[in-house]
């Protein structure tokens, strides 16, 4: 069982696919890691020696911003935008799309699946017509 940055790595996968579940390590960062360690990419994690795994773990944790540190940085960036009162910060605060998408329709992901229709809040009449 190999753990890198608090994530258990699947030993049956190839190196280039096994490292991507770590938050902050995507395809381009995996490519950088493969170049640094002179891997071809088709080696499996289970085939690596213990010393090489330790070097890989140290390299990833020191070079890249991963997992909890990355989440903390993202949250602090959002908090900074809200504190200085930017437009993007106000969109984050109100849980609305921040990158210019329309909100009249099609913002279900950000606002939740709440459908407001014309007759949804109307009270029913007491007498029949």
C-alpha positions as CSV (number, residue, x, y, z in Angstrom):
1,X,0.0,0.0,0.0
2,X,1.6,3.3,-1.1
3,X,0.4,6.6,0.2
4,X,1.4,9.9,-1.4
5,X,0.1,13.2,0.0
6,X,-2.4,11.3,2.1
7,X,-3.9,9.4,-0.8
8,X,-3.7,5.7,-1.3
9,X,-2.3,4.9,-4.7
10,X,-3.6,1.9,-6.7
11,X,-0.5,-0.2,-7.2
12,X,-2.0,-2.1,-10.2
13,X,-2.2,1.0,-12.4
14,X,0.5,2.5,-14.6
15,X,2.4,5.5,-13.1
16,X,0.9,8.1,-15.4
17,X,-2.7,7.1,-14.3
18,X,-2.0,6.2,-10.7
19,X,-0.9,9.7,-9.7
20,X,-3.9,11.6,-11.1
21,X,-6.2,10.9,-8.1
22,X,-4.0,13.3,-6.0
23,X,-5.6,16.7,-6.0
24,X,-3.2,19.1,-7.7
25,X,-1.6,16.4,-9.9
26,X,-3.0,16.4,-13.4
27,X,-1.8,15.1,-16.7
28,X,0.7,17.9,-17.3
29,X,2.2,17.5,-13.8
30,X,2.5,13.7,-14.3
31,X,4.3,14.4,-17.5
32,X,6.8,16.6,-15.6
33,X,7.2,13.9,-12.9
34,X,7.9,11.2,-15.6
35,X,10.6,13.4,-17.2
36,X,12.2,14.1,-13.8
37,X,12.5,10.4,-12.9
38,X,13.1,9.2,-16.5
39,X,10.1,6.9,-16.5
40,X,8.6,5.7,-19.8
41,X,5.1,5.8,-18.3
42,X,4.1,2.2,-18.8
43,X,5.7,1.0,-15.5
44,X,3.3,0.0,-12.8
45,X,3.6,1.4,-9.3
46,X,4.1,-2.1,-7.8
47,X,7.2,-2.5,-10.0
48,X,9.0,0.4,-8.4
49,X,11.6,0.0,-5.7
50,X,10.9,1.3,-2.2
51,X,13.7,3.9,-2.4
52,X,12.3,5.3,-5.7
53,X,8.8,5.5,-4.2
54,X,10.2,7.5,-1.3
55,X,11.9,9.9,-3.7
56,X,8.8,10.2,-5.7
57,X,6.7,11.0,-2.6
58,X,9.2,13.6,-1.4
59,X,9.4,15.2,-4.9
60,X,5.6,15.5,-5.2
61,X,5.1,16.9,-1.7
62,X,7.8,19.5,-2.0
63,X,7.4,20.6,-5.6
64,X,3.7,20.7,-6.1
65,X,0.8,22.3,-4.1
66,X,-1.3,19.2,-3.4
67,X,-4.4,18.1,-1.4
68,X,-5.0,20.1,1.9
69,X,-2.6,22.9,1.0
70,X,-4.2,23.4,-2.4
71,X,-7.7,23.5,-0.9
72,X,-6.6,25.9,1.8
73,X,-5.1,28.2,-0.9
74,X,-8.2,28.1,-3.0
75,X,-10.4,29.0,0.0
76,X,-8.2,31.8,1.0
77,X,-8.2,33.2,-2.5
78,X,-12.0,33.2,-2.5
79,X,-12.1,34.8,1.0
80,X,-9.8,37.5,-0.2
81,X,-12.1,38.3,-3.2
82,X,-15.1,38.5,-0.9
83,X,-13.3,40.7,1.7
84,X,-12.1,43.3,-0.9
85,X,-15.6,43.4,-2.4
86,X,-14.9,42.4,-6.0
87,X,-17.7,41.4,-8.3
88,X,-16.3,37.9,-8.4
89,X,-16.3,37.8,-4.6
90,X,-19.9,38.9,-4.5
91,X,-20.8,36.1,-7.0
92,X,-19.0,33.6,-4.7
93,X,-20.8,34.9,-1.7
94,X,-24.3,34.6,-3.3
95,X,-23.5,31.2,-4.7
96,X,-24.0,32.3,-8.3
97,X,-21.8,31.5,-11.4
98,X,-18.6,33.6,-11.3
99,X,-17.3,33.3,-14.9
100,X,-20.0,35.2,-16.9
101,X,-22.5,32.4,-17.5
102,X,-26.1,33.4,-17.9
103,X,-28.4,32.8,-14.9
104,X,-31.8,33.3,-16.4
105,X,-31.7,29.6,-17.4
106,X,-29.1,26.8,-17.0
107,X,-27.4,27.6,-13.7
108,X,-28.8,24.5,-11.9
109,X,-25.4,23.3,-10.9
110,X,-24.5,26.4,-8.9
111,X,-27.9,27.4,-7.6
112,X,-29.3,24.0,-6.9
113,X,-32.2,22.3,-8.6
114,X,-34.9,24.8,-7.5
115,X,-37.4,25.5,-10.3
116,X,-39.4,28.7,-9.7
117,X,-42.5,28.9,-11.9
118,X,-45.1,31.6,-12.2
119,X,-47.8,30.0,-10.1
120,X,-45.6,28.4,-7.4
121,X,-46.2,30.9,-4.6
122,X,-49.8,31.9,-5.3
123,X,-52.5,31.1,-2.8
124,X,-55.4,29.0,-3.9
125,X,-58.8,30.7,-4.2
126,X,-61.5,29.5,-1.7
127,X,-64.5,29.5,-4.1
128,X,-64.9,27.6,-7.3
129,X,-65.5,29.4,-10.5
